Amino acid sequence: MADRLPDTLGLLLRAARERLAAAGVADPALDARLIVEHFSGTTRTQAITDPERKADTSAIAAVDAALKRRGSGEPVHRILGYREFYGLRLSLSPETLEPRPDTETLVEALLPFAEAIAAREGECRILDLGTGTGAIALALLSAVPAAMATGVDMSEGALATAARNAAQLGLAARFTALRSDWFENVSGRYHVIAANPPYIRSEDIGNLQDEVRDFDPRLALDGGADGLSPYRIIAAEAARFLETEGKIAVEIGHAQHNEVSAIFAAAGYVSAGAFRDLGGNDRVIVFEGAKP
């Protein structure tokens, strides 16, 4: 049985850190701080300036339950129920992939183009395939006030989460959640088509980190036998929905640059740029239609 947690903020933080360290959590200090701050309603500043501050019984019970979940391997942001992405706080649900900093590379890759289109046309229409939490679409909407986005997903739970995030961020008027298997129910044309598709080979799912394999939805991970199935669908079907000078941006696995480029080249697209994440890995390719 775990030791009872202390009720003063400074000691509570220390006890939480020690419990997570004993459980083998990779960054016990950070996760302990996130959990204690969230469930006690306190800030880092308060922990430093007022370590004797008392946490109430219900907060201590919530911290205790959260530490047990984290110690058993559940990701800290799943426990908190949200994750920061591109400066936005996004709610998570079991049906959504947890958005990660690497995907901010895709937002950065598209942003100059989206801003230029909005300035020239007065609007920029964005299609976010496999929207999940709405991370990519909402990040672009937050940065480009004239943009409109449609977030597509097969999961009703994911779409409800994306719509809730749009509302919480004040972006609901410019965001539409659409249930569709890729382009099946999509209509209209878009200046930007963005996707962070599933790109893990089916046979490799079992080898992923426990926190990914056990808590991210398989639907958002499994890219088929070779991990490239979604790219084939996007390359084959996007042309009907892409404006003449539009761009397609896809996130890729770090070793998929050549294969994904070949798939789009065979469908008549040319690369308009490749981008690496903060770790120096190939992460995003932007495509446009071949010039006549």
N, C-alpha and C positions, 0 to 999 in steps of 0.2 A: 504494500500500500504506500502511495506517494506521501511525502511529508506534507503537512498542512501549510498552505501558503501564508506568508505574513501579510499584514494589512496596511503597511506603510509603503509608499510608492518606491522609494529607493531599495528597500529590502525585497519588495515584490519583484522588481526588475532583476535583481541579482538571483533570486531563487528561480525565476523563470529561465534565466540564462543557464544556470547550472543544471536544471532539469533537462533542457533541450540538448546541452552538451553531453550529458550522460546517455541520452538516447541516440547520439551519433549524428545529430542534425548538422549540416555543413556550415551554416552561419548562425550559431545559436544566439549571438548578441543581437544581430539585426532582427531575427524572427521574434525573439523575446520582446524587444522594444515595440515592434509592430503590434503584437498581440496585446501587450499590456496597455499601450496607448489606446488601441481601438476599443477594447472592452471596458476600460476604466474611464474612458472619455477624457484622457489627459494628454498633454503634449510633452515633447522632449524637453522644452524649456522648464516646465513644471517639475519634471523629474530631477533636473539639475538644481533649480532654485528652491524647491520645496520638497525634498526627499522624505520628509516626515508626514507629508499629506496622506490622509487616510483614504483607502478605497473601501467602498461599502461591500457588504456581504454578497450581494448579487453580482457585483463586478468581479469579486475574487472567485466566485463559483464559475463565472463565464470564462475567466482567464484559465482556471484549472481545466475546464472541459476542452478549451482550445489547445492547451499544451498537450493534453493526452492525444488529441487528433494529430497535432504536428509530430509528436513523438512516434506515432504509428505510421508516419510517412505521408500524410495528406499535405499538399502544398499550402504554404502559409496564406497565399492570396485566395485560395479556395475557402479557407476557414474565415477569412475576413469578408469574403463575398464581393470583393472588387479588386481591380488592378489599375494602376496608372499607366496610361499609354498616350504618348505625345502630349503630355500635360493635362490629359483628360482623365477623370475618374470614371471607369467603366464597371458596371455591375457584371458579375459572372453568374452563370448557371451551369448545371451539369451537362447541358446540351451544347455549351460553347467551348471552343478552344480558349485557353488562357492567352491573351495577346502578349507577345514578348517584344523586348526592345529591338530585336533584329528586324521585325516587320516595320518599324519606323523608317527603315531604309527605303521601303516602297513608297511611303508617303513623301519622303524627301525627294525621291526620284521623279514623282509626278507633279509636285507642287509648282515648279516654275511653269510647266506647260499649262496646268489648270488655271493659274493666275493669268497667263497670257491670253488664253481662250476667253476667260471671263471679261478681261479688259477689252478685247476686240469684239466679242459677240454680245456682251451684256449678260451672259450666263455661261455656265459650264455644266453639262449633264454627265453624271458619273454613274457607272454600273459597277457595283461591288459584288462579285460572285463568291458565294460561300461566306457571307458577311459575318456570321457568328455574333459576337458582341456588337458589331457595327464599327469596329475599331478603325479600319481604313477609311470608310466612307465618312465617319463622323470627324476624324482628324482633318480630312480635306475640307469638309464643310466648315469646321471651326476656323480654318485658315483662309478660306475663300468665300466671303459673304455672298457672292453672286452664284455660287454653285448649288446644284440640286443633285440628290443622290437616290438611287434605288438599290437597296440591299437585298440580295437574293440568297435564300437558303432553303434546304429541304426540310429542316427541322422547325416545327412550329414553336418549340421552346426557345430555340435560338432567335427566331424572329421576334418573339415577345420580349426577349432580353434586349435585343437591338433597339426595338421601338421604345422600350423603357429608358434606355440610355439616351436616345435622341431627345426624349421629353425632359429628362433630368438636366440635360445640357442646353436646353432651350433651342434645339435644332429640329424639333419634330415637324415644323412647317416645311422644311426642305428635305425631309427624309421619308422615303416610302419603303416599307418592308413587304417583300413579295415572296410567296412560297413558290419555288420553281426548282426543278431538277436541271441545273445549269440554265440553258436558254429556253427551256420548254414553254414557259409562260411569259417570257419577256417580250415586250413590244417597243417600238420606237428606235431611235438612234442616239448614240452617246458619243461625246467627245473623248471620254476616258472609260476604258474597261479595265478594272483592277481585280486581281485574284491572288489570294494566298491559299492555293488549293492543297488538298492532301497529296503529299509526295513521298511518303515512306512506302517502300516495297512491302507487300503483304507479309512476306516471310520474315521481315525484320521488325515487325511491330513488337514481338515478344522480347527483343533485345534492347528496347528503349529504356531510358531511365524510368525507375518505378513511378516517379511522380507524374511523368507524361503518360506512360502505358496504362496506369491504373486510374487516372483521374481525367485526362483529356478524352473527349468522345472519339471512338474509333472512326466514326464517319468522317471526322476532320483530319485524320491521320493517314488512312489507308489509300494509297495511290494506285492500287492494283499490283499485278504481278511484277512489273518493273518500275513502279512508282511514277509512271509517266502518263497514265490513262487520262487524267483530267486535262493535261496540256494538249493532248490530241483532240479532245472534245472542243476546247476553247479555240484552238487554231482552226479547226474545221468549220465551226459555226459562227464565229464572231463577226465575220465580214458583213453579214446582214444587219448587224446592230451598231456598226461603227461608222461614225461620220468620216467623210472622205479624208480629212487630215487628222483623224483621231489617232490615239495611241492605246496600246494594250500593255499593261505592266503585270508581270507575274513574279511572285516569290518562288525561289527554287532551292533545292537541296544543294549543299556546297560542291557536290561532284556532278551536277546535272547540267552545267552550262552548255556543253557541246550538244548533248542530246536534245535539250529543249530548243536550242537555237535551230537545230536541224529540222525539228517538227514544224516550227513556224516558218522556216525558209521553204519547206516543201509546200506549205499552204499559201505562199506568195508574200510573206512578210519579210522585212529586213530589220536588223537591229538598229535601234535608235539610242542605244546606251546600255551599258552593264554596270552594276553597282555592287560594291562590297559592304558588308556589315562592319560593325566596330571591331570584330575579331579578325578582319581581313579576309573573310570567306566570301566567295561568290554568293549573292543573295537575291538580286533582282535583275531581270532583263526587261527592257522596254522595247516594244516592237511597233512598227508602223507599216502601212501598206507600201508595196513597191511602187516607185514612181513610173508612170507609163512612158 
